[in-house]
Amino acid sequence: MTDLTINLPDDLHARLVLVAAAGGIDPEKLVRQILAVRVGVNRSSKEDPFSSVLLRNRPEDLLDLARTKPVFIRDVDHGDFVIVAQERYNDGSAPE
């Protein structure tokens, strides 16, 4: 994996840390997930799901990703979820 260093203003970093903590993940992992979703890459899996923080803050992006491949999400309070396109659900190709 390629490293990327971003200098963040203190207030942005503090907010990022708070948001990541609410999702039960490391700030670095949250940033990787945000970047992946924003460029349209679905890197989620059952073993490594996206944080529910993204669902709360970027639902449109996750729904767009779900049109081509299931999107796995973990919520620290409510467990794991999968978003699939209606067409995939109807034809039975949704993940078990």
LUMTI-64024 format. One record per atom (N, C-alpha, C): residue number from 1; residue in three letters; atom name; y, x, z. Coordinates in pm, 1 decimal, decimal comma. Layout:
+-----+------+------+----------+----------+----------+
! seq ! type ! atom !       c2 !       c1 !       c3 !
+-----+------+------+----------+----------+----------+
! NUM !  ALA !   CA !        Y !        X !        Z !
...
+-----+------+------+----------+----------+----------+
***
This chain:
+-----+------+------+----------+----------+----------+
! seq ! type ! atom !       c2 !       c1 !       c3 !
+-----+------+------+----------+----------+----------+
!   1 !  MET !    N !   -117,4 !     84,8 !      0,0 !
!   1 !  MET !   CA !      0,0 !      0,0 !      0,0 !
!   1 !  MET !    C !    123,2 !     89,1 !      0,0 !
!   2 !  THR !    N !    222,0 !     51,3 !    -75,6 !
!   2 !  THR !   CA !    346,2 !    126,3 !    -84,9 !
!   2 !  THR !    C !    438,8 !     87,9 !     29,2 !
!   3 !  ASP !    N !    501,4 !    187,9 !     88,9 !
!   3 !  ASP !   CA !    597,0 !    162,0 !    196,8 !
!   3 !  ASP !    C !    734,3 !    131,2 !    139,1 !
!   4 !  LEU !    N !    807,0 !     47,4 !    210,4 !
!   4 !  LEU !   CA !    943,4 !     12,9 !    173,6 !
!   4 !  LEU !    C !   1024,8 !     10,8 !    302,4 !
!   5 !  THR !    N !   1134,8 !     81,4 !    303,4 !
!   5 !  THR !   CA !   1221,4 !     84,8 !    421,2 !
!   5 !  THR !    C !   1347,9 !      5,7 !    390,7 !
!   6 !  ILE !    N !   1379,5 !    -87,5 !    478,1 !
!   6 !  ILE !   CA !   1499,2 !   -169,9 !    461,6 !
!   6 !  ILE !    C !   1582,9 !   -156,6 !    587,7 !
!   7 !  ASN !    N !   1708,8 !   -119,7 !    571,7 !
!   7 !  ASN !   CA !   1800,4 !   -113,8 !    684,9 !
!   7 !  ASN !    C !   1860,3 !   -252,4 !    704,1 !
!   8 !  LEU !    N !   1831,7 !   -311,7 !    819,0 !
!   8 !  LEU !   CA !   1879,6 !   -446,5 !    848,4 !
!   8 !  LEU !    C !   1991,8 !   -442,1 !    951,8 !
!   9 !  PRO !    N !   2089,3 !   -529,1 !    937,8 !
!   9 !  PRO !   CA !   2189,2 !   -541,8 !   1044,1 !
!   9 !  PRO !    C !   2119,0 !   -586,2 !   1172,7 !
!  10 !  ASP !    N !   2175,2 !   -547,9 !   1285,8 !
!  10 !  ASP !   CA !   2112,3 !   -578,4 !   1414,5 !
!  10 !  ASP !    C !   2089,3 !   -727,7 !   1434,9 !
!  11 !  ASP !    N !   2185,8 !   -811,5 !   1394,5 !
!  11 !  ASP !   CA !   2169,4 !   -955,4 !   1415,8 !
!  11 !  ASP !    C !   2056,5 !  -1012,3 !   1329,5 !
!  12 !  LEU !    N !   2041,4 !   -962,4 !   1208,0 !
!  12 !  LEU !   CA !   1932,3 !  -1007,1 !   1120,9 !
!  12 !  LEU !    C !   1797,9 !   -961,7 !   1176,3 !
!  13 !  HIS !    N !   1791,1 !   -839,1 !   1222,8 !
!  13 !  HIS !   CA !   1666,7 !   -788,7 !   1281,4 !
!  13 !  HIS !    C !   1628,6 !   -869,7 !   1405,2 !
!  14 !  ALA !    N !   1724,4 !   -900,0 !   1489,6 !
!  14 !  ALA !   CA !   1696,7 !   -978,5 !   1609,8 !
!  14 !  ALA !    C !   1643,4 !  -1117,3 !   1573,4 !
!  15 !  ARG !    N !   1703,3 !  -1178,7 !   1471,4 !
!  15 !  ARG !   CA !   1657,6 !  -1310,7 !   1427,3 !
!  15 !  ARG !    C !   1516,5 !  -1302,5 !   1370,1 !
!  16 !  LEU !    N !   1490,0 !  -1200,6 !   1292,0 !
!  16 !  LEU !   CA !   1357,9 !  -1180,3 !   1234,2 !
!  16 !  LEU !    C !   1252,4 !  -1164,4 !   1343,5 !
!  17 !  VAL !    N !   1283,4 !  -1088,5 !   1446,0 !
!  17 !  VAL !   CA !   1190,7 !  -1068,4 !   1557,4 !
!  17 !  VAL !    C !   1162,3 !  -1201,3 !   1627,6 !
!  18 !  LEU !    N !   1265,5 !  -1282,7 !   1648,2 !
!  18 !  LEU !   CA !   1246,7 !  -1413,6 !   1712,9 !
!  18 !  LEU !    C !   1160,9 !  -1506,6 !   1628,4 !
!  19 !  VAL !    N !   1188,4 !  -1512,4 !   1500,1 !
!  19 !  VAL !   CA !   1112,8 !  -1600,0 !   1410,1 !
!  19 !  VAL !    C !    966,8 !  -1555,4 !   1402,5 !
!  20 !  ALA !    N !    944,4 !  -1426,2 !   1392,1 !
!  20 !  ALA !   CA !    808,2 !  -1373,4 !   1386,5 !
!  20 !  ALA !    C !    733,1 !  -1404,0 !   1516,1 !
!  21 !  ALA !    N !    799,0 !  -1386,4 !   1629,0 !
!  21 !  ALA !   CA !    734,9 !  -1415,1 !   1758,1 !
!  21 !  ALA !    C !    695,3 !  -1562,2 !   1767,9 !
!  22 !  ALA !    N !    779,0 !  -1650,9 !   1716,6 !
!  22 !  ALA !   CA !    747,9 !  -1794,2 !   1718,1 !
!  22 !  ALA !    C !    623,3 !  -1824,0 !   1635,1 !
!  23 !  GLY !    N !    601,2 !  -1742,9 !   1531,1 !
!  23 !  GLY !   CA !    483,0 !  -1760,1 !   1447,4 !
!  23 !  GLY !    C !    363,7 !  -1680,2 !   1494,3 !
!  24 !  GLY !    N !    380,5 !  -1602,5 !   1601,3 !
!  24 !  GLY !   CA !    270,5 !  -1524,0 !   1655,8 !
!  24 !  GLY !    C !    228,7 !  -1406,6 !   1569,2 !
!  25 !  ILE !    N !    324,3 !  -1350,7 !   1490,9 !
!  25 !  ILE !   CA !    291,2 !  -1236,4 !   1406,1 !
!  25 !  ILE !    C !    395,3 !  -1126,8 !   1423,1 !
!  26 !  ASP !    N !    362,5 !  -1009,2 !   1375,7 !
!  26 !  ASP !   CA !    455,3 !   -896,7 !   1379,2 !
!  26 !  ASP !    C !    567,3 !   -919,1 !   1277,8 !
!  27 !  PRO !    N !    689,2 !   -873,7 !   1310,0 !
!  27 !  PRO !   CA !    800,0 !   -888,9 !   1214,6 !
!  27 !  PRO !    C !    770,0 !   -825,1 !   1078,7 !
!  28 !  GLU !    N !    702,7 !   -711,1 !   1077,8 !
!  28 !  GLU !   CA !    670,5 !   -644,8 !    951,6 !
!  28 !  GLU !    C !    578,5 !   -730,6 !    865,9 !
!  29 !  LYS !    N !    481,5 !   -794,3 !    929,7 !
!  29 !  LYS !   CA !    389,4 !   -880,9 !    856,0 !
!  29 !  LYS !    C !    463,9 !  -1002,2 !    801,6 !
!  30 !  LEU !    N !    554,6 !  -1057,5 !    880,3 !
!  30 !  LEU !   CA !    633,1 !  -1170,8 !    832,7 !
!  30 !  LEU !    C !    715,9 !  -1132,6 !    710,9 !
!  31 !  VAL !    N !    776,6 !  -1015,0 !    712,8 !
!  31 !  VAL !   CA !    856,0 !   -970,0 !    598,1 !
!  31 !  VAL !    C !    766,7 !   -954,7 !    475,1 !
!  32 !  ARG !    N !    646,4 !   -898,0 !    491,1 !
!  32 !  ARG !   CA !    554,4 !   -885,3 !    377,6 !
!  32 !  ARG !    C !    520,0 !  -1022,5 !    320,6 !
!  33 !  GLN !    N !    497,2 !  -1119,4 !    409,0 !
!  33 !  GLN !   CA !    464,1 !  -1254,4 !    364,3 !
!  33 !  GLN !    C !    582,6 !  -1320,2 !    293,1 !
!  34 !  ILE !    N !    701,6 !  -1303,6 !    347,5 !
!  34 !  ILE !   CA !    821,5 !  -1361,0 !    285,0 !
!  34 !  ILE !    C !    839,9 !  -1303,4 !    145,3 !
!  35 !  LEU !    N !    827,3 !  -1172,6 !    132,5 !
!  35 !  LEU !   CA !    843,1 !  -1109,1 !      2,1 !
!  35 !  LEU !    C !    737,1 !  -1157,0 !    -96,9 !
!  36 !  ALA !    N !    613,4 !  -1165,8 !    -52,2 !
!  36 !  ALA !   CA !    505,6 !  -1211,2 !   -140,6 !
!  36 !  ALA !    C !    532,1 !  -1352,4 !   -190,7 !
!  37 !  VAL !    N !    569,2 !  -1440,4 !   -100,4 !
!  37 !  VAL !   CA !    594,6 !  -1580,2 !   -137,8 !
!  37 !  VAL !    C !    713,8 !  -1590,6 !   -231,2 !
!  38 !  ARG !    N !    818,0 !  -1514,8 !   -203,1 !
!  38 !  ARG !   CA !    938,9 !  -1522,3 !   -286,2 !
!  38 !  ARG !    C !    916,0 !  -1471,4 !   -428,3 !
!  39 !  VAL !    N !    824,0 !  -1377,7 !   -446,9 !
!  39 !  VAL !   CA !    796,5 !  -1330,2 !   -582,8 !
!  39 !  VAL !    C !    677,2 !  -1402,0 !   -644,6 !
!  40 !  GLY !    N !    623,1 !  -1500,3 !   -573,7 !
!  40 !  GLY !   CA !    516,8 !  -1583,7 !   -629,6 !
!  40 !  GLY !    C !    378,2 !  -1525,4 !   -622,9 !
!  41 !  VAL !    N !    350,4 !  -1444,9 !   -521,4 !
!  41 !  VAL !   CA !    217,9 !  -1385,5 !   -505,8 !
!  41 !  VAL !    C !    150,1 !  -1447,3 !   -383,9 !
!  42 !  ASN !    N !     34,8 !  -1507,3 !   -407,0 !
!  42 !  ASN !   CA !    -40,9 !  -1568,5 !   -298,4 !
!  42 !  ASN !    C !   -143,1 !  -1468,2 !   -247,4 !
!  43 !  ARG !    N !   -111,2 !  -1402,4 !   -137,6 !
!  43 !  ARG !   CA !   -201,4 !  -1303,7 !    -78,2 !
!  43 !  ARG !    C !   -276,7 !  -1362,1 !     40,4 !
!  44 !  SER !    N !   -269,0 !  -1492,1 !     59,5 !
!  44 !  SER !   CA !   -334,0 !  -1553,1 !    174,9 !
!  44 !  SER !    C !   -484,1 !  -1567,2 !    151,9 !
!  45 !  SER !    N !   -557,6 !  -1566,2 !    262,4 !
!  45 !  SER !   CA !   -701,7 !  -1587,9 !    260,7 !
!  45 !  SER !    C !   -740,7 !  -1644,7 !    396,3 !
!  46 !  LYS !    N !   -865,2 !  -1685,8 !    408,4 !
!  46 !  LYS !   CA !   -912,5 !  -1735,3 !    538,4 !
!  46 !  LYS !    C !   -896,6 !  -1627,8 !    645,5 !
!  47 !  GLU !    N !   -921,6 !  -1503,0 !    607,8 !
!  47 !  GLU !   CA !   -915,8 !  -1392,7 !    702,8 !
!  47 !  GLU !    C !   -772,6 !  -1346,4 !    729,5 !
!  48 !  ASP !    N !   -683,9 !  -1365,5 !    632,9 !
!  48 !  ASP !   CA !   -545,6 !  -1318,7 !    645,7 !
!  48 !  ASP !    C !   -449,4 !  -1426,2 !    592,5 !
!  49 !  PRO !    N !   -433,3 !  -1534,8 !    669,1 !
!  49 !  PRO !   CA !   -349,5 !  -1645,5 !    622,6 !
!  49 !  PRO !    C !   -200,4 !  -1616,9 !    639,4 !
!  50 !  PHE !    N !   -118,4 !  -1693,5 !    566,1 !
!  50 !  PHE !   CA !     25,4 !  -1689,9 !    587,0 !
!  50 !  PHE !    C !     57,1 !  -1751,7 !    722,4 !
!  51 !  SER !    N !    169,8 !  -1715,6 !    778,5 !
!  51 !  SER !   CA !    216,2 !  -1775,4 !    903,4 !
!  51 !  SER !    C !    275,3 !  -1913,5 !    875,9 !
!  52 !  SER !    N !    260,6 !  -2003,3 !    970,4 !
!  52 !  SER !   CA !    321,3 !  -2136,6 !    956,7 !
!  52 !  SER !    C !    473,7 !  -2128,9 !    954,9 !
!  53 !  VAL !    N !    529,0 !  -2014,9 !    996,2 !
!  53 !  VAL !   CA !    674,1 !  -1994,1 !    987,0 !
!  53 !  VAL !    C !    719,0 !  -2012,9 !    842,2 !
!  54 !  LEU !    N !    639,2 !  -1964,1 !    748,0 !
!  54 !  LEU !   CA !    674,2 !  -1979,3 !    606,8 !
!  54 !  LEU !    C !    671,2 !  -2125,1 !    564,7 !
!  55 !  LEU !    N !    573,9 !  -2199,8 !    614,5 !
!  55 !  LEU !   CA !    565,4 !  -2341,2 !    579,9 !
!  55 !  LEU !    C !    688,2 !  -2416,5 !    630,2 !
!  56 !  ARG !    N !    734,6 !  -2381,5 !    746,9 !
!  56 !  ARG !   CA !    853,7 !  -2447,5 !    801,8 !
!  56 !  ARG !    C !    980,9 !  -2407,0 !    728,1 !
!  57 !  ASN !    N !    987,7 !  -2283,0 !    682,2 !
!  57 !  ASN !   CA !   1110,3 !  -2232,2 !    622,6 !
!  57 !  ASN !    C !   1110,4 !  -2227,9 !    469,6 !
!  58 !  ARG !    N !    994,7 !  -2218,6 !    407,1 !
!  58 !  ARG !   CA !    985,2 !  -2207,5 !    260,6 !
!  58 !  ARG !    C !    876,4 !  -2299,5 !    205,9 !
!  59 !  PRO !    N !    876,0 !  -2427,7 !    241,9 !
!  59 !  PRO !   CA !    766,1 !  -2515,5 !    198,2 !
!  59 !  PRO !    C !    754,0 !  -2525,3 !     46,4 !
!  60 !  GLU !    N !    866,5 !  -2523,7 !    -24,6 !
!  60 !  GLU !   CA !    861,0 !  -2536,2 !   -170,7 !
!  60 !  GLU !    C !    784,2 !  -2419,7 !   -232,8 !
!  61 !  ASP !    N !    808,5 !  -2299,9 !   -180,9 !
!  61 !  ASP !   CA !    741,6 !  -2181,2 !   -234,6 !
!  61 !  ASP !    C !    590,4 !  -2188,6 !   -212,9 !
!  62 !  LEU !    N !    549,0 !  -2233,0 !    -93,9 !
!  62 !  LEU !   CA !    405,8 !  -2242,4 !    -66,0 !
!  62 !  LEU !    C !    340,1 !  -2351,2 !   -149,7 !
!  63 !  LEU !    N !    409,1 !  -2462,2 !   -169,7 !
!  63 !  LEU !   CA !    354,1 !  -2568,8 !   -253,2 !
!  63 !  LEU !    C !    341,3 !  -2522,9 !   -398,2 !
!  64 !  ASP !    N !    437,0 !  -2445,3 !   -445,9 !
!  64 !  ASP !   CA !    427,0 !  -2389,1 !   -580,8 !
!  64 !  ASP !    C !    304,6 !  -2298,0 !   -592,7 !
!  65 !  LEU !    N !    283,8 !  -2213,4 !   -493,1 !
!  65 !  LEU !   CA !    168,4 !  -2122,7 !   -496,1 !
!  65 !  LEU !    C !     36,8 !  -2200,0 !   -495,2 !
!  66 !  ALA !    N !     34,0 !  -2312,7 !   -425,2 !
!  66 !  ALA !   CA !    -89,5 !  -2390,6 !   -411,8 !
!  66 !  ALA !    C !   -131,9 !  -2456,0 !   -542,8 !
!  67 !  ARG !    N !    -43,6 !  -2459,0 !   -640,5 !
!  67 !  ARG !   CA !    -80,7 !  -2517,6 !   -769,9 !
!  67 !  ARG !    C !   -185,9 !  -2434,4 !   -842,4 !
!  68 !  THR !    N !   -190,9 !  -2305,2 !   -812,7 !
!  68 !  THR !   CA !   -285,0 !  -2217,8 !   -882,5 !
!  68 !  THR !    C !   -400,9 !  -2170,2 !   -795,0 !
!  69 !  LYS !    N !   -379,3 !  -2168,9 !   -664,5 !
!  69 !  LYS !   CA !   -481,0 !  -2113,8 !   -573,8 !
!  69 !  LYS !    C !   -454,3 !  -2170,1 !   -434,7 !
!  70 !  PRO !    N !   -558,2 !  -2199,1 !   -356,2 !
!  70 !  PRO !   CA !   -535,6 !  -2249,4 !   -220,4 !
!  70 !  PRO !    C !   -449,5 !  -2153,5 !   -138,0 !
!  71 !  VAL !    N !   -364,3 !  -2209,9 !    -54,6 !
!  71 !  VAL !   CA !   -277,4 !  -2133,3 !     34,4 !
!  71 !  VAL !    C !   -327,5 !  -2153,4 !    177,5 !
!  72 !  PHE !    N !   -367,6 !  -2046,4 !    240,2 !
!  72 !  PHE !   CA !   -418,5 !  -2051,5 !    377,2 !
!  72 !  PHE !    C !   -303,8 !  -2024,2 !    473,6 !
!  73 !  ILE !    N !   -298,2 !  -2105,2 !    580,5 !
!  73 !  ILE !   CA !   -188,0 !  -2096,2 !    677,1 !
!  73 !  ILE !    C !   -245,0 !  -2099,1 !    817,7 !
!  74 !  ARG !    N !   -185,3 !  -2018,8 !    905,2 !
!  74 !  ARG !   CA !   -225,0 !  -2019,0 !   1046,8 !
!  74 !  ARG !    C !   -105,0 !  -2057,0 !   1130,7 !
!  75 !  ASP !    N !   -125,1 !  -2154,4 !   1217,3 !
!  75 !  ASP !   CA !    -25,3 !  -2195,3 !   1314,9 !
!  75 !  ASP !    C !    -79,5 !  -2158,5 !   1452,4 !
!  76 !  VAL !    N !     -3,5 !  -2080,8 !   1528,5 !
!  76 !  VAL !   CA !    -53,6 !  -2031,8 !   1656,9 !
!  76 !  VAL !    C !    -84,2 !  -2145,2 !   1753,7 !
!  77 !  ASP !    N !    -17,4 !  -2259,5 !   1737,9 !
!  77 !  ASP !   CA !    -39,7 !  -2371,3 !   1829,4 !
!  77 !  ASP !    C !   -143,7 !  -2471,1 !   1779,6 !
!  78 !  HIS !    N !   -162,9 !  -2479,1 !   1647,3 !
!  78 !  HIS !   CA !   -245,3 !  -2587,0 !   1592,5 !
!  78 !  HIS !    C !   -361,4 !  -2541,6 !   1505,2 !
!  79 !  GLY !    N !   -382,3 !  -2413,8 !   1489,1 !
!  79 !  GLY !   CA !   -498,0 !  -2366,3 !   1413,9 !
!  79 !  GLY !    C !   -470,0 !  -2332,5 !   1269,2 !
!  80 !  ASP !    N !   -576,6 !  -2336,9 !   1188,9 !
!  80 !  ASP !   CA !   -570,3 !  -2296,1 !   1048,5 !
!  80 !  ASP !    C !   -568,8 !  -2417,6 !    956,1 !
!  81 !  PHE !    N !   -497,0 !  -2402,9 !    844,4 !
!  81 !  PHE !   CA !   -483,2 !  -2509,7 !    746,4 !
!  81 !  PHE !    C !   -492,8 !  -2450,0 !    606,8 !
!  82 !  VAL !    N !   -521,2 !  -2535,5 !    509,1 !
!  82 !  VAL !   CA !   -522,9 !  -2495,2 !    368,8 !
!  82 !  VAL !    C !   -443,3 !  -2597,8 !    289,9 !
!  83 !  ILE !    N !   -355,5 !  -2548,1 !    202,6 !
!  83 !  ILE !   CA !   -283,5 !  -2635,1 !    110,1 !
!  83 !  ILE !    C !   -346,8 !  -2616,1 !    -26,8 !
!  84 !  VAL !    N !   -388,0 !  -2727,2 !    -87,2 !
!  84 !  VAL !   CA !   -444,3 !  -2722,4 !   -222,0 !
!  84 !  VAL !    C !   -372,4 !  -2825,1 !   -308,0 !
!  85 !  ALA !    N !   -367,6 !  -2798,6 !   -436,9 !
!  85 !  ALA !   CA !   -309,0 !  -2893,6 !   -530,6 !
!  85 !  ALA !    C !   -395,2 !  -3019,7 !   -535,1 !
!  86 !  GLN !    N !   -331,6 !  -3132,5 !   -553,1 !
!  86 !  GLN !   CA !   -403,1 !  -3260,4 !   -558,7 !
!  86 !  GLN !    C !   -513,7 !  -3257,2 !   -664,2 !
!  87 !  GLU !    N !   -485,4 !  -3196,3 !   -778,5 !
!  87 !  GLU !   CA !   -583,9 !  -3190,3 !   -886,1 !
!  87 !  GLU !    C !   -709,0 !  -3113,5 !   -843,1 !
!  88 !  ARG !    N !   -690,1 !  -3003,2 !   -772,5 !
!  88 !  ARG !   CA !   -803,5 !  -2923,6 !   -724,8 !
!  88 !  ARG !    C !   -883,3 !  -3001,2 !   -621,6 !
!  89 !  TYR !    N !   -815,2 !  -3074,7 !   -537,7 !
!  89 !  TYR !   CA !   -882,2 !  -3155,9 !   -436,2 !
!  89 !  TYR !    C !   -965,5 !  -3265,4 !   -504,1 !
!  90 !  ASN !    N !   -905,5 !  -3332,9 !   -602,3 !
!  90 !  ASN !   CA !   -972,7 !  -3443,2 !   -671,0 !
!  90 !  ASN !    C !  -1094,5 !  -3397,5 !   -748,1 !
!  91 !  ASP !    N !  -1089,4 !  -3278,7 !   -808,9 !
!  91 !  ASP !   CA !  -1204,0 !  -3234,1 !   -888,7 !
!  91 !  ASP !    C !  -1308,9 !  -3158,5 !   -805,0 !
!  92 !  GLY !    N !  -1283,4 !  -3146,9 !   -675,5 !
!  92 !  GLY !   CA !  -1381,4 !  -3086,0 !   -585,8 !
!  92 !  GLY !    C !  -1380,0 !  -2935,4 !   -581,4 !
!  93 !  SER !    N !  -1277,5 !  -2872,2 !   -639,2 !
!  93 !  SER !   CA !  -1273,2 !  -2726,5 !   -638,8 !
!  93 !  SER !    C !  -1193,3 !  -2669,7 !   -521,6 !
!  94 !  ALA !    N !  -1156,9 !  -2754,1 !   -426,6 !
!  94 !  ALA !   CA !  -1085,2 !  -2707,3 !   -307,4 !
!  94 !  ALA !    C !  -1182,1 !  -2627,7 !   -219,5 !
!  95 !  PRO !    N !  -1133,0 !  -2530,8 !   -144,3 !
!  95 !  PRO !   CA !  -1220,4 !  -2449,3 !    -58,0 !
!  95 !  PRO !    C !  -1278,5 !  -2533,4 !     54,6 !
!  96 !  GLU !    N !  -1394,5 !  -2496,0 !     98,1 !
!  96 !  GLU !   CA !  -1460,4 !  -2566,2 !    209,3 !
!  96 !  GLU !    C !  -1409,5 !  -2513,0 !    340,4 !
+-----+------+------+----------+----------+----------+
***
